[in-house]
Amino acid sequence: MTADLYTSERIGLDWLRAAIAPVGAFGRRHDEALLPYGPGDEDRARTEIAACRDLADRLAAEAVERLRRALRAVPEPTPIVVRARAGDPLGDVDFYELGRFSDALDGLARIWDDAGGPGDGRPPVLERLQALLAAGRDGAGFYLGDAFGTDLRAARAALQEADQDLDRRRLAVAERVRTILGVDPSGDEFVVMRDVFDGALPPELHLVRETPAYRVAGFTLDTADRERAFARVATAEETARRELAGRIAGEYDALTAAMRALGALDHLLARIAFAQRWGACVPTFSGRLAFSDGVFAPLAGLLAQRGHRYTPITLELAGVAVLTGPNMGGKSAALATAGFLCACVSLGVPPAARVAELPLLERVIWVGGDGSARARLLSSYADEIVRGRDALAAASARTLVLIDEFARTTGPREGRALLIAVLEALRARGALALAATHFDGVPEAAGVAHLRIAGLSGTTFAQLDARDLDAALDAINAAMDYRIVEASAGDGASDALALAELLGLDAAVVARARAVYGRGGSSAP
Amino acid sequence: MPGSSIFTSPSEALFDLATAGARSIVVVGTAKNAGKTTTFNALRAVAARRGITVAVTSIGRDGEPSDVLDGEPKPRIRLPAGTLVALPAGLIPRTPALAILDSGGATALGPMVFARAMLATTCEIGGPPTARAMRAAIARLCALGDGPVLVDGAIDRVASLAGGNDAIVVATGAASGATVAAVAAAAAGTVARLSLPGRDPSSERERVITVEGALDARDAEDLLEHASGATVVVSDPTRVTVRGALFEALRAAVDLRCEHPLRIVACTTSPVGRGITLPTHALVQAVAASTGLPAFDVVSGLAAGAPRASAPRPA
């Protein structure tokens, strides 16, 4: 499913992508390689969503969160694995990081088991890799221990002996330097100030350089044995590293499969967390768009942050329909919910609804509303027309067109006529479309279904302090019946005057408006 | 020479002074090639003689054979077996192998790695790029071992010292001045700046001004003009970026304090600079006098302003 930037924002597709973003690099790589589901992918989409819903029921939300935290901490072994396969030498930090990777997989598998996760979804454990590294691991670290090479133990012992011998000789020289020169040499080269000692240097020292004020002296020590021992250790260690790297290269397939599995797990856990948060369902797929208790999660989350209640939406749409009803009654939210749920299934996410029957779409287009970025260049009206043109060009049975108060910024008679004509054209193309409008008589004229928001229940708001916007929203929420019902001819009240009163418009002005409205719009007293 | 003495081992005295009450000892220099790494190595040599396993790291990049900027030869860092070290992965010697204990935090030379020398080795050491990461590295080294943590510091990156409980040794020498007096004055300025006293509510002036972030020359000018006599509080001494006469004027005009004081325990002196050699005895004595701290020349075996050390301790 594709959607332009403006549509993505309006139907919460951007929000959804962020909400289901993987926590780690493996998941990001996994998701980058995926295309959204489209028409023809119904079986695959349903399988993924059903598996996700099943795990959302079986795993505790806390366990899912723990798994995601553990995934976030898995180190990235890809560069090491790739280098090993290419035959490049690996270093001890590489082996250490592979050990951490292996430990992280173990940790994930343990959390999975503790959470009661099913065996077929268990994160991979790399037992052969663990066995390869075992001789170097005591706890979480890594040391290229003697067991990694045949000559390592002997070579290191020889180096240690050579070091000790050199240290003994160095200490002896240092002691003589302290005694004879009164200088405390802390390294192999040191400064001897002439005002501290200006005599002949002992034979164990050589002159590195000198000035009239000081000499730099160095220890004259025979280090040939030590250098030979060092070279032997270097050879033995490099041989051991090369052999270990070769064995790790042999695990390339297992390692890359594990990384792919981690990516898929990250992808899945993000969707499980979403399903657990929003009470999502496994949909059936068809050409209809019908759902019960659908949640436009971006708005529901925002309202929850402000302590307001969100009312889920129920909608049935087959073909083209017009949605009418009061201002603030949730017409735009209904449009957004329809697009959002379609976006969910296209991304393999259980849709946030109690029950849903949804299409896999090629495209969703939003027309109208506050206007896209393009509207800054064009007028609002021109922007709507351009978007309407694009919608008609793309319209098919696999396209959802969401129209939010189209042509509201032009003359109402011409605007209404234009909306009717657009809806007729969409109907003719077999598109799915839902158009919210305040224009009267559009459904009948366009020959499409008419749905309406049930609207205000008749409560009066006289006591309400209109300056308190939160209280006003709560009152509207309490009084508004957000259900979408089939409308009959003539339905279309916008409850505009009651809402204006509630939101604090001067009472006399509202009363005057009521009087004018009662006379059919004539302003005569 | 009155006031200065040749010690059996000034390095021993310095080590005792620095490790009394602190797990971590940071050596900072007043200039490049001020003898910082020589001091660092002297402290490590004392620990080695006493059989104390230390942990080491560096705020800058140290231990390379020659200075990467000026090509001058530099002391190498020799790590006895058992030494803990924090260094970027790119500086880990391949032979003999180190035991890798932990990793974390990025540097330009790869991730920071915490390791233990299993055999004696010689290497470069370096540290993480940010003050916070440096503090975390010191904390990790403290957790991994039980000996002192020695940090080869950098005067231009003293922000790393904030928030810690380190003992700080200031290395100074001919690299920071052409005369004994100049070196002593530079050392005194650095020590005064890093030794800002902590807040004392009982002695605070009526007006207390808290400076968020750095106290720079412009702030100092404002304070001199508008806040004479007030108590001025910065987070820690590393936030004070003014130097020299301006700093002295500010300190005279206001009661300058900090929330998190640092603990400067000693100075070391290096009489050799590029093309300059200063009299050893006079230098150590002048630095001790100007800073009010014990001063040591760990190579020439001189000390001033410090109690006479006892005989060398057994290894």
Boltz contact constraints between the chains, C-beta under 6 A:
constraints:
  - contact:
      token1: [A, 92]
      token2: [B, 97]
      max_distance: 6.0
  - contact:
      token1: [A, 92]
      token2: [B, 100]
      max_distance: 6.0
  - contact:
      token1: [A, 93]
      token2: [B, 89]
      max_distance: 6.0
  - contact:
      token1: [A, 93]
      token2: [B, 100]
      max_distance: 6.0
  - contact:
      token1: [A, 93]
      token2: [B, 113]
      max_distance: 6.0
  - contact:
      token1: [A, 96]
      token2: [B, 100]
      max_distance: 6.0
  - contact:
      token1: [A, 141]
      token2: [B, 99]
      max_distance: 6.0
  - contact:
      token1: [A, 141]
      token2: [B, 100]
      max_distance: 6.0
  - contact:
      token1: [A, 141]
      token2: [B, 101]
      max_distance: 6.0
  - contact:
      token1: [A, 142]
      token2: [B, 100]
      max_distance: 6.0
  - contact:
      token1: [A, 143]
      token2: [B, 99]
      max_distance: 6.0
  - contact:
      token1: [A, 144]
      token2: [B, 97]
      max_distance: 6.0
  - contact:
      token1: [A, 159]
      token2: [B, 119]
      max_distance: 6.0
  - contact:
      token1: [A, 160]
      token2: [B, 119]
      max_distance: 6.0
  - contact:
      token1: [A, 163]
      token2: [B, 120]
      max_distance: 6.0
  - contact:
      token1: [A, 182]
      token2: [B, 6]
      max_distance: 6.0
  - contact:
      token1: [A, 182]
      token2: [B, 301]
      max_distance: 6.0
  - contact:
      token1: [A, 183]
      token2: [B, 300]
      max_distance: 6.0
  - contact:
      token1: [A, 184]
      token2: [B, 11]
      max_distance: 6.0
  - contact:
      token1: [A, 184]
      token2: [B, 301]
      max_distance: 6.0
  - contact:
      token1: [A, 186]
      token2: [B, 41]
      max_distance: 6.0
  - contact:
      token1: [A, 186]
      token2: [B, 42]
      max_distance: 6.0
  - contact:
      token1: [A, 186]
      token2: [B, 45]
      max_distance: 6.0
  - contact:
      token1: [A, 187]
      token2: [B, 41]
      max_distance: 6.0
  - contact:
      token1: [A, 187]
      token2: [B, 75]
      max_distance: 6.0
  - contact:
      token1: [A, 190]
      token2: [B, 299]
      max_distance: 6.0
  - contact:
      token1: [A, 191]
      token2: [B, 272]
      max_distance: 6.0
  - contact:
      token1: [A, 191]
      token2: [B, 299]
      max_distance: 6.0
  - contact:
      token1: [A, 193]
      token2: [B, 280]
      max_distance: 6.0
  - contact:
      token1: [A, 193]
      token2: [B, 300]
      max_distance: 6.0
  - contact:
      token1: [A, 195]
      token2: [B, 280]
      max_distance: 6.0
  - contact:
      token1: [A, 196]
      token2: [B, 280]
      max_distance: 6.0
  - contact:
      token1: [A, 196]
      token2: [B, 300]
      max_distance: 6.0
  - contact:
      token1: [A, 213]
      token2: [B, 277]
      max_distance: 6.0
  - contact:
      token1: [A, 214]
      token2: [B, 272]
      max_distance: 6.0
  - contact:
      token1: [A, 214]
      token2: [B, 277]
      max_distance: 6.0
  - contact:
      token1: [A, 233]
      token2: [B, 95]
      max_distance: 6.0
  - contact:
      token1: [A, 233]
      token2: [B, 96]
      max_distance: 6.0
  - contact:
      token1: [A, 234]
      token2: [B, 95]
      max_distance: 6.0
  - contact:
      token1: [A, 237]
      token2: [B, 95]
      max_distance: 6.0
  - contact:
      token1: [A, 237]
      token2: [B, 97]
      max_distance: 6.0
